[in-house]
Amino acid sequence: MGGRDRVGVVTAGVGLVSLAADAVVLACGDFYRQGMTVASVLSLVEVVVLLTLTLLAVRRSRAGFAVTAGILAGLAVPSWQLRFGPPTWSGVSVGGYTTWATLAALAVVVGLYLRALDERRTKAVAAARRAGRLMLADDLHDFVVHDVHEMLLQAQAGQVLLGLTPGADGASGPDVGDVLHRIERTALRALETVDRSIHLLHDAGWPTGSDVEAAPRSPQPAVCDLPGLVDRFAAVGPVAADLDLEPELAPAAGAPPLPREVSATVYRIVVEALTNVRRHAVGATYVRVTVARAPGDTVRVEVTDDGGTRAVGHGTGAGRSGSGRGAFGLAGLAARVDALGGKLTAGPTEPTGWRVTAVLPVRAPRPAGPLGLAPIRRTQ
């Protein structure tokens, strides 16, 4: 029996004792005298305690305990008048029983109302925590996968530049090629682990106890971080990359910055598109990233490469998927862009290549989270 059920057991016990006292007094015929006698005052205190316990039991106890406690205590509240004598059909007697029965029913109703508020609050907290964990899953895909791919490409480039393979120099110990080969294998395993983790984070239920706390969040990357992102992408792989960032959107322009949600979403779109180029555009040699103002007070993001793909998904949900599992990157971004009032599309270009395009309103509406709650956000 949990702590929340103890109040139900106590309430049921007090109600049962009160009903037993009523029966004893009624059977003995030694009724209380009308008026403010000591017994009458104690009985009134007993009724107040019963009403309070009824409310608490209905609010906190599990359904079975709450029903039992509510019935016993609810019957005991009007029944205490039996200690003044058997019930009669007089107006005063009927009015007294009706009044106390109404108070008992009111305690049950108030308890049920507070119980409903508690359950709604619990569900809202659970939904907010789950939303926070799904945002962590999005971060895992958008940022960790990108960094691991960079590590993977560096290891592969090192092997090519050095012209080494594991054990090529005939030495008994590991050489540079062996180390790079191990880095490559580790990066591939890490990518597989990330893919599995993202599917688990999206598919599994979440505990809602007090022991589950939200993870600390770091500041979100923004449009001002795009030059460094594109430079790192071009520096570690065979694919050249150019960034066409409209000066008005650059930090030095002095123009009002984009809203935080819009700026972070633009960065995420570019990260996801570049990551997909690395993973799936095996024939790509060039990528162009364009971020500029568009008509209607919007910002347009476009990432285009000239390479082929191993497998082409459909719509914006699948994007490019070399593993066949279908990562949640573009699907999650499409939902995020839609919540901001924009639109994201992805598809092949002619004669070869792939284009990811998003148009977002600069003054985007605040997206609502589960149950109408504002989503969990990082503090800047």
N, C-alpha and C positions, 0 to 999 in steps of 0.2 A: 504494500500500500504506500503510495507516494504521499509527499507532504500536502499536495493539493487536495487529497481525499480525506485528510484527517478532519478538516472542518465539516465535511459531510457526515462522517461517522459521529462526531461530537453532536452535531445538530440533530441527527436521527436519535441519538441516545437521550438528549435533553427532551426532545419531543415525546419519546416513549415514556420517560419518567413522568413528564407532566400529565400525559393521558392516564398513566397508572394512578397518579395522585387524584385526578378527577374521579376515577372509578372508585377508589377507596372512600373518598368523602361521600360520594353518592350512595355507596352501599351502606356505609355506617349511619348515614342520616344526620351526622353532626355537621350541619351546614354553617358557613360563615354568616355572621351578621352583616346586614347592609350597613354601609358607611365606611369611613376611613379607619378601619381597624388595622392592627399590625399585619394580620393575615391578608387583608385586602391589598395593602400597600406592597407586601412581598409578592403577591400574585401579579400585580401590575408590573413590577420589576421583572418578574419571570416572563411575562408576555413581551416586554420590550426586548429582552435577551433573545427570545424565540424569533421575533421578527428580524433582528439583526443577524442571527445565525442563519436564518432561512435565506436572506439575501446573499450572504457570503457563500453559503453552500451551493446555491444555484449558479452563482457566478464562477466559482473556482473549481468545484469538484467535477469529476467525470460524470457522464450522463447517468449511469446507474446509481451512483451515490447521490447525485443531485436530485433525481426523481424520488428516491426513498426518503431523503432528508426533507424535501419539500412537502411530501404527503404527510409525514408524521408531524413535522413542526406546524404545517398549515392547519391540520386538524386540531392540534393542541391549542392554537391561539384562540379560536372562538369557544372551545370546549371548557376553558377555565371557568366560565360562568356557571357550569354545573355545580361548582362548590357553594353557590348561593341557593341551590335547590333545583329540582327537576324543571326542565323547560316548560313554559306555558305558551299559549297562543295569544297572549296579550301583546298589544302594540309595543310596549316597552321591551318585553323579552325578545320579540322578533327583531326589533330594531337593534338591540344590543348584539345579538348573534350575527346579524347582517353586517353591522359595522366592523366587528372584529374579523369576520370572514373576508370582508373587503380589504382590510389592512393586510391580512395574510396574502391575499391574491396580489395586492400591490407590491409587496416585498418580492414575490416570485417574478412579477413582470419587470421590476427594476433590476433584479438579478439577471434575468434573461437579456435585458437590454445591455447591461454592462458586459455580460459574457460575449454578446455579439460584437461589441466594440473591441474587446480584448482579442477575439479571434481575427477580426479584420486587421487589427494592428499587427498581430503575429504574421498573418499572411503578407501584409505589406512589407514588413521587415525581411521576411524570407525572400520575397520577390526582389527587393532591392539588393540583397546579398547575392542572389543568383545573377542579377543583372551585372553586378560588380565583377563576379567571377567570369562571366562571359566576356566582359570588357578585357579582363586579363587574358582570356584566350585570344581575343583579337590582337592584343599587344604582342602575345607570343608569336602569332603568325606574322604580323606586319613587321616587327622589328627583329626578333630573335632569328627567324628564318633568314632574313636579309643578311644579318651579320654572319651567320654560319655559312651561307653561300659565299660570302666574301672570303672567309677562311678557306673554304673548299677550293675556290679558284686560285688563291694564292699558293696552296699546296700543289695543285696541278700545274700551275705556271712554273713553279720552282723545279718540278721534275723535268719539264720540257726544256727550260733554259739550261739546266745543269747537265742534261743528257744522261741522267742517272736512273737506274732501276735498283730495287732492293738487292744488295749483295753483288753489284756490278763490279766492284773493285776487288772481289775475291777475299776481302777481309772477313774475319770471323765475327767481328762485332757489327753493330748496325752502322751504316754510313748515312750520309745526308739524304740520299734517295730513299733509304728505308724509313727514316724519320718522316720525310714528306709523305711517303705512302701511308704511314700510320695516321698522319694528320688527315689525309684524305678519307681513309676508312672511318675515322672517328667522326668527321663531319657528316659523312653519309649516314652513319648510325644516328647522329643527333637529329638530322632532318627527319628520319623515319620516326624517331621518338616524338618529335614535335607534332608530326602529322597525327600520330595516335593520340597524343595528349589533347589536341584540339577537338578531335571527334569525341573523346571522353568528356571534355569540358562542356561540349554542346549537348551531348546525349544523356549524361548522368544526372540524377537528382542531387540536390544539395541539402546537407544537414542544416537545421535552423536553430540549433542550440546556442547558448550564450558562449560556448567555447569556440565558435567559429567567428572570427573577426575579419574585417576587410583588410586586405593587404595594403601596405603603404604604396602610394603612387608617386611617380616622379613627374616633373613638368612635361607637358606634351610638346613634341617637336612641332614646328610651324613652317610657314612658307619661307621665312628667313633662313631656314636650315637646308633648303633645297640645293643651293650651290655646292655645299660640302658633300651632300648625298650624291649628286651627279658626278662630282669629281672623283669620289671614292669608287663609284661604279666603273668609271672609265679607266681608272688606274690599275685595277686588279684583274682585268679580263681582256679578251681580244675584241670586245665590242666597243666601238667609239660612241661617245654620248655627248650631246650638246643640250644646253638649257637655254631656252628663250623665255626669260622672266621679265615681264613688263616692268619698267622702272618704277611706275607708280606703286607697284606692290612690294618693291624692295624696301628694306628698313631705312635706307638713307634718303628716301624720297620725301620724307616728312609728311606724307599723306596719312590720313587716319588708317590704322591697321585693320585688317580683316577681323571679323568676329572670331573669337578663339575656336569655336566649334568648326567654322568654315576653314580656317587656316590649318588646323590639325587634320581635318579630313582631306584637304588638298595634299598634304604631306603623305598621308596614308595611301592615297591613290597612287602617287608616284612610286612609293616604296613597293607596293604590291605589283605594279606594272613592271618595274625593273627586276623584281625578284622572279616574275614569270618569264621574263626574257632570258634570264640566266638558266632557269630550270628547263624550259621547253623550246625556246627559239634557237635550235642548234645551228641554223644557218645564218643567224643574224650577224651583221657586221656594223650596224649603225642604229642608234636610237636617238630620237629627238623628243625632248620634253618641252612643252609649251604651256605657260601659265600666263593668262592675260585677262584683262577686263573684256566683257562681252556686253552686247546690248541688253537693256532692261535691268541695269544694275546687278549684273551677274558676273561671276568669274568662271572662265573656261579652262579646263585642264585637259591636255591631250598628250598621250605618250604613244609614239609610233615607232615600230621597228621594221626592218626589212627582211627578217628571217622567216623560215618556216616553223612549223610546230610539230611536235610528236603526236599530239592528239588535240583536237579542237573541241571544246565544250560547246554548249548551246546557250544562247542568251547571255545574260550577265551573271548567271548564277554559277556556272562551272568555270568559265574562263578557260585557261589552259591547264590541263591536268595530265602530267606524265605518269603519275602513280595510279591513276584510275580511281582513286578514292574521292577526288573532288574536294579540294580544300575550301575553307569557308571564307577566303580572303575577299574575292570579288563579290560573292554573295552577301557577305556581311557589309561590305562597303556600299553595295547597291541599296541595302536597307537603310544604312546610315545616311546616304545622300538623299534618299527619298524622304526620310524623316526631317531633313533640313530644307525640304521643298525643292530639291533639284532632281537631276536624272543622270544615271550612269549607263553607258553602253559599251560593249566590247565585241570585237569581231574581226575577221580577216580583212586584209586590204589587197588590192590588185597591184602587181601580179603576185607578189608574195609579201608576207608580213602580217602584222597584227596591230590593231589600234584600240586603245582604251580612252574613252572620252567621257568627261563629266562636266556638267554645267550646274553651278550652285548659286543661289541668290546670295548677294553680299549680306543683306540683312535677313538672315535665316530665322525662321521661327524656332523657338526653344523646343527641342524634341521631348516628348513625354515618355516616361519609363513605364514599367508594369503598374497596373492599377492607377494610372494617372499620375504616378510619382515622377518627379524630375530625376533623370539618371544620375548615378554617382559620377562625380567629376574629380579630376585632379585639382589640387590647389596650386596656384601659380606662386 
